[in-house]
Amino acid sequence: MSLENKVAIVTGAAGGIGLAIARRFVADGAKVVIADVDDQRGEAAEAELKAQGEAHYVHCNVAEKLDVRNLVAATLDTFGDIDILVNNAGVVVGGELLDLDEADFDRVLGVNLNGAFLCTQAVGRHMVDKVKEGGKPGVIINMSSVNAVFAIPNQVPYSVSKGGLNQLTKVSALSLAPHGIRVNAIGPGSIMTDMLASVNSDKAARDRVLSRTPLGRVGDPSEIAGVAAFLASDDASYVTGQTIYADGGRLPLNYTVPVPDED
């Protein structure tokens, strides 16, 4: 198994893409710490994954430095090491630019961008110390989005946070490269998560999504997990500072495509 005996932290892993990544990592032999603020779903995810491998749930608000410090400590106490960090935790608050509350802007940036910075810094310090002691370099993966490249006017803080996350990926990769630590990002397109469920149940909204998706379908969280598994593995040993877009062809598209009638 490509991640056998590796220790991974996945933030925002109680559901959606984060849980899919945690499942894939466990299937690939890793020991996984599920970090989230939703205790009920987090504990359920832990129970599910423990039936297949080693997993542990830790309550963590990544926007809080103390929570992040406790997450690192809990991981080391439980599994003794950290080889992989996936900064997946994220929130969305809709609102037009002129109407958006500052508090909502700050909350999204606090989780999506500041949280990734705090986790990268805390885990990065551990990884650097390990390398200095002769250990193997670790891997950090950030969850970006196609929204880092294009903009949606009623998703101001989300788009800004993901653009910032791409730059955090690059500067972190450059900073940690002398230690052999790789940092990359994944930019999903439209993926079937709770966040997209309301769109999928509305035919007009779903058709709008598919009209800009050349592959003609919404992606599955497991498909993002597959990219994460590659980036976390030695197969990606010469890849750092990159954002890999798994978007069904959306970013290259400069037009819309016909949507097949399902009737």
LOKEGU-724585 format. One record per residue: z, y, x of N, C-alpha, C, O, CB in turn; residue in three letters. Coordinates in steps of 0.1 Angstrom, whole numbers, padded with zeros to 4 digits, always signed. Glycine has a CB too. Layout:
<rs>
ZYXZYXZYXZYXZYXala/...
</rs>
This chain:
<rs>
+0000-0012+0009+0000+0000+0000+0000+0012+0009+0007+0013+0019+0012+0000-0010met/-0008+0022+0005-0011+0033+0014+0001+0042+0017+0001+0050+0027-0022+0041+0009ser/+0011+0043+0008+0023+0051+0009+0035+0043+0011+0046+0048+0008+0024+0061-0002leu/+0034+0031+0015+0046+0022+0016+0057+0028+0024+0055+0032+0035+0042+0008+0021glu/+0069+0028+0018+0081+0033+0024+0082+0048+0027+0091+0052+0033+0084+0025+0036asn/+0072+0055+0022+0072+0070+0023+0082+0075+0012+0083+0069+0002+0058+0076+0021lys/+0088+0086+0015+0097+0093+0005+0090+0106+0001+0086+0114+0009+0111+0096+0012val/+0088+0107-0013+0081+0118-0018+0090+0126-0028+0097+0119-0036+0068+0114-0025ala/+0089+0139-0028+0095+0147-0039+0083+0152-0047+0073+0158-0041+0103+0159-0033ile/+0084+0151-0060+0074+0156-0069+0081+0166-0079+0089+0161-0087+0065+0145-0076val/+0078+0179-0078+0085+0188-0088+0077+0188-0101+0065+0186-0101+0086+0202-0081thr/+0084+0191-0111+0078+0192-0125+0072+0178-0128+0062+0177-0134+0067+0202-0125gly/+0080+0167-0125+0075+0154-0126+0080+0146-0138+0078+0134-0139+0078+0146-0114ala/+0086+0153-0148+0091+0147-0160+0080+0144-0170+0082+0136-0179+0102+0155-0167ala/+0068+0150-0168+0057+0147-0177+0044+0152-0170+0044+0157-0159+0059+0154-0190gly/+0033+0150-0178+0020+0156-0174+0015+0151-0160+0017+0139-0157+0021+0170-0173gly/+0009+0160-0153+0003+0156-0140+0014+0152-0130+0011+0143-0122-0005+0168-0134ile/+0025+0158-0130+0036+0155-0121+0040+0140-0123+0042+0133-0113+0048+0164-0123gly/+0042+0136-0135+0046+0122-0138+0035+0113-0134+0038+0102-0129+0049+0120-0153leu/+0022+0116-0136+0011+0108-0132+0011+0106-0117+0008+0095-0112-0002+0114-0137ala/+0014+0117-0110+0015+0116-0095+0026+0107-0091+0025+0099-0082+0016+0130-0089ile/+0038+0109-0097+0050+0100-0094+0046+0086-0096+0050+0077-0088+0062+0105-0102ala/+0040+0083-0108+0036+0069-0110+0027+0063-0100+0029+0052-0095+0029+0068-0124arg/+0017+0071-0096+0007+0066-0086+0014+0064-0072+0012+0054-0065-0004+0077-0084arg/+0023+0073-0069+0030+0072-0056+0039+0059-0056+0039+0052-0046+0039+0084-0053phe/+0046+0057-0067+0054+0045-0067+0045+0032-0067+0048+0023-0060+0062+0044-0081val/+0034+0033-0073+0024+0021-0073+0019+0019-0059+0015+0008-0055+0013+0024-0083ala/+0018+0030-0051+0013+0029-0037+0024+0027-0027+0022+0027-0015+0006+0042-0034asp/+0036+0024-0032+0047+0020-0024+0057+0030-0020+0066+0027-0012+0041+0014-0012gly/+0056+0042-0025+0065+0053-0021+0078+0053-0029+0078+0047-0040+0058+0067-0023ala/+0088+0059-0023+0101+0061-0030+0100+0076-0035+0098+0085-0027+0113+0059-0021lys/+0102+0078-0048+0099+0091-0054+0111+0097-0060+0119+0091-0067+0088+0089-0064val/+0113+0110-0057+0123+0118-0063+0116+0127-0074+0107+0135-0070+0131+0127-0053val/+0120+0125-0086+0114+0133-0097+0123+0145-0099+0135+0144-0102+0114+0124-0111ile/+0117+0157-0097+0125+0169-0099+0120+0177-0111+0108+0179-0112+0124+0178-0086ala/+0129+0181-0119+0125+0188-0132+0137+0195-0138+0148+0193-0133+0118+0178-0142asp/+0135+0203-0148+0146+0209-0155+0148+0203-0169+0158+0205-0175+0143+0224-0157val/+0139+0194-0173+0140+0187-0185+0147+0173-0183+0141+0163-0179+0126+0184-0192asp/+0161+0173-0184+0168+0162-0181+0165+0149-0189+0164+0138-0183+0183+0165-0182asp/+0163+0151-0202+0160+0139-0210+0147+0133-0206+0146+0120-0204+0159+0144-0225gln/+0136+0140-0204+0123+0134-0200+0124+0130-0185+0118+0120-0182+0112+0145-0201arg/+0132+0137-0177+0133+0133-0163+0140+0120-0161+0136+0111-0153+0140+0143-0155gly/+0151+0118-0169+0158+0105-0169+0149+0094-0174+0150+0082-0170+0171+0106-0176glu/+0141+0097-0184+0132+0087-0190+0122+0083-0180+0118+0071-0178+0126+0092-0203ala/+0117+0093-0172+0107+0090-0162+0113+0081-0151+0107+0072-0146+0101+0103-0156ala/+0125+0084-0147+0132+0077-0137+0134+0062-0141+0131+0053-0134+0146+0083-0134glu/+0138+0060-0154+0139+0046-0159+0126+0039-0159+0125+0027-0155+0145+0046-0173ala/+0115+0046-0163+0102+0039-0163+0098+0035-0148+0093+0024-0146+0092+0049-0169glu/+0100+0044-0139+0095+0042-0125+0104+0032-0118+0099+0024-0109+0094+0054-0118leu/+0117+0031-0122+0125+0022-0115+0122+0007-0119+0125-0002-0111+0140+0024-0119lys/+0115+0006-0130+0110-0008-0134+0099-0013-0125+0096-0024-0125+0106-0008-0148ala/+0093-0003-0117+0082-0007-0109+0084-0005-0094+0077-0010-0085+0070+0001-0113gln/+0095+0003-0091+0097+0006-0077+0110+0014-0075+0119+0013-0083+0085+0014-0070gly/+0110+0023-0065+0122+0031-0063+0120+0046-0067+0110+0052-0063+0126+0031-0048glu/+0129+0051-0076+0127+0065-0081+0141+0070-0084+0150+0063-0087+0118+0065-0093ala/+0142+0083-0083+0155+0090-0086+0152+0104-0092+0143+0111-0087+0163+0091-0073his/+0159+0107-0103+0157+0120-0109+0168+0130-0104+0179+0127-0103+0158+0119-0125tyr/+0163+0142-0102+0172+0153-0098+0169+0165-0106+0157+0170-0107+0171+0156-0082val/+0179+0171-0113+0177+0184-0120+0174+0195-0110+0182+0196-0100+0189+0187-0129his/+0163+0202-0111+0160+0213-0102+0152+0223-0108+0141+0221-0113+0154+0207-0089cys/+0157+0236-0108+0148+0247-0112+0143+0253-0098+0151+0259-0091+0157+0258-0120asn/+0130+0251-0096+0125+0254-0082+0125+0269-0080+0124+0273-0068+0111+0249-0081val/+0127+0277-0090+0128+0292-0088+0142+0296-0082+0144+0308-0079+0126+0299-0101ala/+0151+0287-0082+0165+0289-0077+0167+0283-0063+0166+0271-0062+0176+0284-0087glu/+0170+0291-0053+0171+0286-0040+0182+0276-0038+0180+0266-0031+0174+0298-0030lys/+0193+0277-0045+0204+0268-0044+0199+0254-0050+0203+0244-0044+0216+0273-0052leu/+0192+0254-0061+0187+0242-0067+0178+0235-0057+0178+0223-0056+0179+0245-0080asp/+0169+0242-0050+0160+0237-0041+0168+0230-0029+0165+0219-0025+0150+0247-0035val/+0178+0237-0024+0186+0232-0013+0193+0219-0018+0194+0209-0010+0197+0242-0009arg/+0198+0219-0030+0204+0207-0035+0194+0195-0037+0198+0184-0035+0211+0210-0049asn/+0182+0199-0041+0171+0189-0042+0169+0182-0029+0168+0170-0028+0158+0195-0048leu/+0167+0190-0018+0165+0184-0005+0177+0175-0001+0175+0164+0004+0163+0195+0005val/+0189+0180-0003+0201+0173+0000+0202+0160-0007+0205+0149-0002+0214+0181-0002ala/+0199+0160-0020+0199+0148-0029+0189+0138-0024+0192+0126-0024+0197+0152-0043ala/+0177+0143-0020+0167+0133-0016+0171+0127-0003+0169+0114-0001+0154+0141-0014thr/+0176+0134+0006+0181+0128+0019+0193+0119+0017+0194+0108+0023+0185+0139+0029leu/+0202+0122+0008+0213+0113+0005+0208+0100-0001+0214+0090+0001+0223+0120-0005asp/+0198+0101-0010+0193+0089-0017+0184+0080-0009+0186+0068-0008+0186+0093-0030thr/+0174+0087-0002+0164+0079+0005+0164+0081+0020+0156+0074+0027+0151+0082-0001phe/+0171+0091+0025+0173+0093+0039+0162+0100+0046+0162+0102+0059+0174+0080+0045gly/+0151+0105+0039+0140+0112+0046+0132+0119+0035+0134+0117+0023+0132+0101+0054asp/+0122+0127+0040+0112+0133+0031+0099+0133+0039+0098+0139+0049+0116+0148+0027ile/+0089+0126+0034+0076+0125+0040+0066+0133+0033+0056+0138+0039+0072+0111+0041asp/+0068+0135+0019+0057+0141+0011+0064+0150+0001+0075+0147-0005+0049+0130+0003ile/+0059+0162+0000+0063+0172-0011+0051+0175-0019+0041+0179-0014+0070+0184-0005leu/+0053+0174-0032+0042+0179-0042+0048+0190-0050+0057+0188-0058+0037+0167-0051val/+0043+0202-0048+0048+0214-0055+0040+0215-0068+0029+0222-0069+0046+0227-0047asn/+0044+0208-0078+0037+0207-0091+0043+0215-0102+0036+0218-0112+0036+0192-0095asn/+0056+0218-0101+0062+0226-0112+0055+0238-0116+0051+0246-0107+0077+0229-0109ala/+0053+0240-0129+0046+0252-0133+0048+0255-0148+0051+0247-0156+0031+0251-0131gly/+0048+0268-0151+0049+0273-0165+0038+0282-0168+0031+0288-0159+0063+0279-0167val/+0035+0284-0181+0025+0293-0186+0031+0302-0197+0038+0298-0205+0013+0285-0192val/+0028+0315-0196+0031+0324-0206+0019+0333-0209+0014+0340-0200+0043+0334-0202val/+0013+0332-0221+0001+0339-0225+0004+0353-0228+0016+0357-0232-0005+0332-0237gly/-0005+0362-0227-0004+0376-0230-0014+0384-0224-0018+0382-0212+0010+0381-0227gly/-0019+0394-0231-0029+0404-0225-0022+0413-0215-0010+0415-0216-0036+0412-0236glu/-0030+0418-0205-0024+0426-0195-0016+0438-0199-0005+0440-0194-0036+0431-0186leu/-0020+0445-0209-0013+0457-0214-0001+0454-0222+0007+0463-0225-0023+0466-0221leu/+0000+0442-0227+0011+0438-0236+0021+0429-0230+0032+0427-0235+0005+0431-0248asp/+0018+0424-0218+0027+0414-0212+0040+0420-0207+0041+0430-0201+0020+0407-0200leu/+0051+0413-0210+0064+0417-0206+0066+0414-0191+0062+0404-0186+0076+0410-0214asp/+0072+0423-0184+0075+0421-0170+0083+0409-0167+0081+0402-0158+0082+0433-0164glu/+0093+0406-0176+0101+0394-0175+0093+0381-0175+0096+0372-0168+0112+0394-0186ala/+0083+0381-0184+0074+0369-0185+0066+0368-0172+0064+0357-0167+0065+0370-0197asp/+0061+0379-0167+0053+0379-0155+0062+0373-0143+0058+0364-0136+0048+0393-0151phe/+0074+0378-0142+0083+0374-0132+0087+0359-0133+0088+0352-0123+0096+0383-0132asp/+0089+0355-0145+0092+0340-0147+0082+0331-0143+0084+0321-0136+0096+0338-0162arg/+0069+0334-0146+0058+0325-0142+0056+0326-0127+0055+0315-0121+0045+0330-0149val/+0057+0338-0121+0056+0338-0106+0068+0332-0100+0066+0326-0089+0054+0353-0102leu/+0079+0333-0106+0091+0327-0100+0090+0312-0099+0094+0306-0089+0103+0330-0108gly/+0085+0305-0109+0084+0291-0109+0071+0286-0101+0072+0278-0092+0083+0285-0123val/+0060+0292-0105+0047+0287-0100+0045+0290-0085+0040+0282-0077+0036+0293-0108asn/+0049+0302-0081+0046+0307-0067+0059+0307-0058+0059+0301-0048+0040+0320-0067leu/+0069+0314-0063+0081+0315-0055+0087+0301-0053+0093+0298-0043+0091+0324-0061asn/+0087+0293-0064+0092+0279-0063+0085+0271-0053+0092+0264-0046+0091+0273-0077gly/+0072+0272-0052+0065+0265-0042+0068+0269-0028+0069+0261-0019+0049+0266-0045ala/+0070+0282-0027+0074+0288-0014+0088+0282-0010+0090+0278+0002+0074+0303-0014phe/+0098+0283-0019+0111+0279-0016+0111+0264-0012+0118+0260-0002+0120+0281-0027leu/+0104+0256-0019+0104+0241-0017+0096+0238-0003+0101+0230+0005+0097+0234-0028cys/+0085+0245-0001+0078+0244+0011+0086+0248+0023+0086+0241+0033+0065+0252+0011thr/+0094+0258+0022+0102+0263+0033+0113+0253+0036+0116+0249+0047+0108+0277+0030gln/+0120+0249+0025+0132+0240+0027+0127+0226+0032+0133+0221+0042+0139+0238+0014ala/+0117+0220+0026+0112+0207+0031+0105+0209+0044+0106+0200+0053+0103+0201+0020val/+0098+0220+0046+0091+0222+0059+0100+0222+0071+0097+0216+0081+0083+0234+0058gly/+0112+0228+0069+0122+0228+0080+0126+0214+0083+0128+0211+0095+0134+0237+0076arg/+0129+0206+0073+0132+0192+0076+0121+0185+0083+0124+0177+0093+0136+0185+0063his/+0109+0187+0078+0098+0180+0085+0096+0184+0099+0093+0175+0108+0085+0183+0077met/+0097+0197+0102+0096+0201+0116+0107+0195+0125+0104+0191+0136+0097+0217+0117val/+0119+0195+0120+0130+0189+0127+0128+0174+0130+0131+0169+0141+0144+0191+0120asp/+0122+0168+0120+0119+0153+0122+0109+0151+0133+0110+0142+0141+0114+0147+0109lys/+0098+0160+0133+0088+0158+0143+0094+0161+0157+0091+0154+0167+0076+0168+0140val/+0102+0171+0158+0109+0174+0171+0117+0162+0176+0119+0161+0188+0118+0186+0170lys/+0122+0154+0167+0130+0142+0171+0121+0130+0173+0127+0119+0174+0141+0140+0160glu/+0108+0131+0172+0099+0120+0174+0094+0114+0162+0087+0103+0162+0106+0110+0182gly/+0097+0119+0150+0092+0113+0137+0078+0117+0134+0072+0125+0141+0101+0118+0126gly/+0073+0111+0124+0059+0113+0120+0058+0125+0111+0067+0127+0102+0054+0101+0112lys/+0048+0134+0113+0046+0146+0105+0045+0143+0090+0039+0132+0086+0034+0154+0109pro/+0049+0152+0082+0048+0150+0067+0036+0157+0061+0028+0162+0068+0061+0155+0061gly/+0036+0157+0048+0025+0162+0040+0030+0170+0029+0040+0166+0022+0015+0151+0035val/+0024+0182+0026+0028+0190+0015+0015+0193+0006+0005+0196+0012+0034+0204+0019ile/+0017+0191-0007+0005+0193-0016+0010+0203-0027+0020+0201-0034+0001+0179-0022ile/+0002+0213-0029+0004+0223-0039-0005+0221-0051-0017+0217-0049+0003+0237-0034asn/+0000+0223-0063-0008+0222-0075-0014+0235-0079-0007+0243-0085+0000+0215-0087met/-0026+0238-0075-0033+0250-0079-0040+0248-0092-0035+0241-0101-0043+0254-0067ser/-0052+0255-0094-0059+0254-0106-0073+0261-0104-0074+0269-0095-0051+0261-0118ser/-0082+0257-0113-0095+0265-0113-0092+0280-0116-0100+0288-0113-0105+0259-0123val/-0080+0282-0123-0077+0296-0126-0073+0304-0113-0072+0316-0114-0065+0296-0135asn/-0072+0298-0102-0071+0305-0089-0084+0312-0085-0083+0322-0077-0066+0296-0078ala/-0095+0307-0091-0108+0313-0087-0113+0322-0098-0117+0333-0095-0118+0302-0084val/-0114+0317-0110-0118+0326-0121-0106+0331-0129-0095+0326-0126-0128+0319-0131phe/-0108+0341-0137-0096+0347-0144-0098+0345-0159-0109+0346-0165-0095+0362-0141ala/-0087+0344-0166-0086+0344-0181-0078+0355-0185-0066+0356-0181-0081+0330-0186ile/-0083+0365-0193-0076+0377-0195-0062+0376-0202-0054+0385-0200-0084+0386-0203pro/-0060+0365-0210-0047+0364-0216-0038+0354-0209-0028+0349-0214-0049+0359-0231asn/-0041+0351-0196-0033+0343-0187-0031+0350-0174-0034+0345-0163-0040+0329-0185gln/-0025+0362-0175-0024+0370-0163-0015+0364-0153-0020+0362-0142-0018+0384-0168val/-0002+0362-0156+0006+0357-0145+0003+0343-0140+0004+0340-0128+0021+0357-0149pro/-0003+0335-0149-0007+0321-0144-0018+0322-0134-0018+0316-0124-0011+0313-0156tyr/-0028+0330-0137-0040+0331-0128-0035+0338-0115-0040+0333-0104-0050+0340-0135ser/-0027+0348-0116-0022+0354-0103-0014+0344-0095-0015+0344-0083-0013+0366-0107val/-0005+0336-0102+0003+0327-0094-0005+0316-0087-0002+0312-0076+0013+0320-0104ser/-0016+0312-0094-0024+0301-0088-0033+0307-0076-0036+0300-0066-0033+0295-0098lys/-0037+0319-0078-0044+0326-0067-0035+0327-0055-0039+0324-0043-0050+0339-0071gly/-0023+0331-0057-0013+0332-0046-0010+0318-0040-0008+0317-0028+0000+0338-0051gly/-0010+0308-0048-0007+0294-0043-0018+0290-0034-0015+0283-0024-0006+0285-0055leu/-0030+0294-0036-0041+0290-0027-0038+0296-0013-0041+0290-0003-0055+0294-0032asn/-0034+0309-0013-0031+0316-0001-0019+0310+0006-0018+0309+0018-0029+0331-0003gln/-0009+0306-0002+0003+0300+0003-0001+0287+0010+0005+0283+0021+0014+0297-0008leu/-0010+0280+0004-0015+0267+0010-0021+0270+0024-0018+0262+0033-0025+0261+0001thr/-0029+0280+0025-0036+0283+0038-0026+0287+0048-0026+0282+0060-0046+0294+0036lys/-0017+0297+0045-0008+0302+0055+0002+0291+0059+0006+0290+0071+0000+0314+0050val/+0006+0283+0050+0015+0272+0053+0009+0262+0062+0015+0256+0071+0021+0265+0040ser/-0004+0259+0059-0011+0249+0068-0012+0254+0082-0011+0246+0091-0025+0247+0062ala/-0015+0267+0084-0016+0273+0097-0003+0273+0104-0002+0270+0116-0022+0287+0096leu/+0007+0276+0097+0021+0277+0103+0026+0264+0107+0033+0263+0117+0031+0283+0093ser/+0023+0253+0099+0028+0240+0102+0019+0231+0110+0023+0220+0114+0032+0233+0089leu/+0007+0235+0112-0003+0227+0120+0002+0224+0134-0001+0212+0138-0016+0234+0120ala/+0008+0233+0141+0013+0229+0154+0023+0217+0154+0025+0211+0165+0020+0241+0161pro/+0029+0214+0143+0038+0203+0142+0031+0191+0136+0038+0180+0133+0050+0207+0133his/+0018+0192+0133+0011+0181+0127+0013+0179+0112+0008+0169+0106+0015+0168+0134gly/+0020+0188+0106+0022+0188+0092+0010+0193+0084+0006+0205+0087+0036+0195+0088ile/+0005+0186+0075-0006+0190+0067-0002+0196+0054+0007+0191+0047-0016+0178+0065arg/-0009+0207+0049-0007+0213+0037-0020+0215+0030-0029+0222+0035+0001+0227+0038val/-0021+0210+0018-0033+0211+0010-0030+0214-0005-0018+0213-0009-0042+0199+0011asn/-0040+0217-0013-0038+0219-0027-0048+0212-0035-0059+0208-0030-0038+0235-0030ala/-0045+0210-0048-0054+0204-0058-0056+0215-0069-0046+0220-0074-0049+0191-0063ile/-0068+0217-0073-0072+0226-0083-0077+0219-0095-0090+0217-0096-0081+0237-0078gly/-0069+0215-0105-0074+0208-0116-0082+0217-0126-0079+0229-0126-0063+0201-0124pro/-0091+0211-0133-0098+0218-0144-0090+0215-0157-0078+0216-0157-0113+0215-0145gly/-0097+0212-0167-0091+0209-0180-0086+0194-0180-0095+0185-0180-0101+0211-0192ser/-0073+0192-0180-0067+0179-0179-0059+0176-0192-0052+0185-0197-0058+0178-0166ile/-0059+0164-0197-0053+0161-0209-0037+0160-0207-0032+0149-0205-0058+0148-0215met/-0031+0171-0208-0016+0172-0207-0011+0178-0220-0019+0182-0229-0012+0180-0195thr/+0002+0179-0221+0008+0186-0233+0003+0200-0234+0001+0206-0245+0023+0186-0232asp/+0000+0207-0223-0005+0221-0222-0018+0222-0229-0022+0232-0235-0005+0226-0208met/-0026+0211-0228-0040+0212-0234-0041+0205-0247-0052+0205-0254-0050+0205-0224leu/-0030+0199-0252-0031+0191-0264-0035+0199-0276-0043+0194-0285-0017+0184-0267ala/-0030+0211-0277-0034+0220-0289-0049+0223-0289-0055+0224-0299-0025+0232-0289ser/-0054+0225-0277-0068+0227-0276-0077+0215-0280-0087+0217-0287-0072+0232-0261val/-0072+0204-0276-0080+0191-0278-0080+0188-0293-0089+0182-0298-0074+0180-0271asn/-0070+0193-0301-0069+0190-0315-0077+0200-0323-0079+0198-0335-0055+0190-0320ser/-0082+0210-0317-0090+0221-0324-0104+0219-0319-0107+0221-0307-0084+0235-0320asp/-0113+0215-0328-0127+0211-0324-0134+0223-0318-0141+0221-0308-0135+0207-0336lys/-0132+0235-0323-0139+0247-0317-0134+0249-0303-0142+0252-0294-0137+0259-0326ala/-0121+0249-0302-0115+0251-0288-0120+0240-0279-0123+0243-0267-0100+0252-0289ala/-0120+0228-0284-0124+0217-0275-0138+0218-0271-0142+0216-0259-0122+0203-0282arg/-0147+0222-0280-0161+0224-0277-0163+0235-0266-0172+0234-0258-0169+0227-0289asp/-0155+0246-0267-0155+0256-0257-0152+0251-0243-0159+0254-0233-0146+0268-0261arg/-0142+0242-0243-0138+0236-0230-0149+0227-0225-0153+0228-0213-0125+0228-0231val/-0155+0219-0233-0165+0209-0229-0178+0216-0226-0186+0211-0217-0167+0199-0240leu/-0181+0228-0232-0193+0235-0229-0194+0240-0215-0205+0243-0210-0195+0247-0239ser/-0183+0241-0208-0182+0246-0194-0178+0235-0185-0173+0237-0174-0173+0258-0193arg/-0179+0222-0190-0175+0211-0182-0187+0201-0181-0189+0193-0190-0163+0203-0188thr/-0195+0202-0170-0207+0194-0169-0205+0179-0170-0214+0172-0176-0213+0196-0155pro/-0193+0173-0166-0191+0159-0168-0189+0156-0183-0189+0144-0187-0180+0154-0160leu/-0187+0166-0192-0187+0164-0206-0174+0157-0212-0174+0152-0223-0198+0155-0210gly/-0163+0158-0204-0150+0153-0209-0139+0160-0203-0140+0166-0193-0150+0137-0207arg/-0127+0158-0209-0115+0163-0204-0109+0153-0194-0111+0141-0196-0104+0166-0215val/-0104+0158-0183-0099+0149-0173-0085+0142-0177-0078+0147-0185-0097+0156-0160gly/-0082+0131-0170-0070+0124-0172-0060+0128-0161-0064+0129-0149-0072+0109-0173asp/-0047+0129-0163-0037+0132-0152-0038+0122-0141-0036+0125-0129-0023+0132-0158pro/-0042+0109-0144-0043+0099-0133-0054+0103-0123-0053+0098-0112-0045+0085-0139ser/-0064+0110-0128-0074+0114-0119-0070+0125-0109-0075+0125-0097-0086+0119-0127glu/-0060+0133-0113-0054+0142-0103-0045+0135-0094-0044+0138-0082-0047+0154-0111ile/-0038+0125-0099-0029+0117-0091-0037+0110-0080-0031+0108-0069-0022+0107-0100ala/-0049+0106-0083-0057+0099-0073-0060+0108-0061-0060+0104-0050-0070+0094-0079gly/-0063+0121-0064-0065+0131-0054-0053+0133-0045-0053+0134-0033-0070+0144-0060val/-0041+0134-0052-0028+0135-0046-0025+0124-0036-0021+0125-0025-0017+0137-0056ala/-0028+0112-0041-0026+0100-0033-0034+0100-0020-0030+0096-0010-0029+0087-0041ala/-0047+0104-0022-0055+0106-0010-0050+0116+0000-0049+0113+0012-0070+0109-0014phe/-0046+0128-0005-0041+0138+0004-0028+0134+0011-0026+0138+0022-0040+0151-0004leu/-0020+0126+0004-0007+0122+0010-0009+0111+0020+0000+0108+0028+0002+0118-0001ala/-0020+0104+0020-0022+0093+0028-0028+0096+0042-0033+0107+0044-0031+0082+0021ser/-0028+0086+0051-0034+0088+0064-0049+0089+0063-0056+0093+0073-0030+0077+0073asp/-0055+0086+0052-0070+0087+0050-0074+0102+0051-0085+0105+0053-0074+0081+0037asp/-0064+0111+0048-0067+0125+0048-0061+0132+0060-0057+0144+0060-0062+0132+0035ala/-0060+0124+0071-0053+0129+0083-0059+0141+0090-0052+0148+0098-0052+0118+0093ser/-0071+0144+0087-0078+0156+0094-0081+0167+0083-0089+0176+0086-0091+0152+0101tyr/-0074+0166+0072-0076+0176+0061-0064+0185+0060-0053+0179+0057-0079+0169+0048val/-0065+0198+0062-0054+0207+0060-0059+0221+0057-0070+0225+0061-0044+0207+0072thr/-0051+0228+0049-0055+0241+0045-0066+0242+0034-0072+0253+0032-0060+0249+0057gly/-0068+0231+0027-0079+0230+0018-0074+0229+0003-0063+0225+0001-0088+0218+0020gln/-0082+0234-0006-0079+0232-0020-0091+0224-0026-0102+0228-0025-0078+0245-0028thr/-0088+0212-0031-0098+0203-0036-0098+0205-0052-0088+0202-0058-0095+0188-0033ile/-0109+0209-0057-0110+0211-0071-0115+0199-0079-0126+0194-0076-0120+0223-0074tyr/-0107+0193-0087-0110+0182-0096-0112+0188-0110-0103+0188-0118-0099+0171-0096ala/-0124+0192-0113-0126+0200-0125-0138+0196-0134-0143+0204-0142-0128+0215-0121asp/-0144+0184-0131-0155+0180-0139-0168+0188-0137-0177+0188-0145-0152+0180-0153gly/-0168+0195-0125-0180+0204-0122-0179+0218-0128-0189+0225-0128-0192+0197-0128gly/-0168+0222-0132-0166+0235-0139-0169+0247-0130-0176+0256-0134-0153+0237-0145arg/-0164+0247-0118-0165+0259-0109-0179+0261-0105-0183+0273-0104-0157+0257-0097leu/-0188+0251-0102-0202+0254-0098-0210+0259-0110-0221+0264-0107-0208+0242-0092pro/-0205+0258-0122-0214+0261-0134-0215+0276-0136-0205+0283-0137-0208+0254-0146leu/-0228+0280-0138-0230+0294-0141-0236+0296-0155-0242+0306-0158-0240+0300-0130asn/-0234+0286-0164-0239+0286-0177-0231+0277-0185-0221+0272-0180-0255+0283-0178tyr/-0234+0274-0198-0227+0264-0206-0237+0253-0208-0249+0254-0208-0222+0271-0219thr/-0231+0241-0211-0239+0229-0214-0237+0225-0228-0227+0228-0234-0235+0218-0204val/-0247+0218-0234-0246+0214-0248-0234+0204-0249-0232+0196-0240-0259+0207-0252pro/-0228+0205-0260-0217+0195-0263-0222+0185-0274-0226+0189-0284-0204+0203-0269val/-0221+0172-0270-0226+0162-0279-0218+0162-0292-0206+0164-0292-0225+0148-0273pro/-0225+0160-0304-0218+0159-0317-0213+0145-0318-0220+0136-0317-0228+0163-0328asp/-0200+0144-0320-0193+0131-0321-0195+0125-0335-0192+0113-0336-0178+0132-0318glu/-0200+0132-0345-0202+0126-0358-0214+0116-0358-0217+0111-0368-0205+0138-0368asp/
</rs>
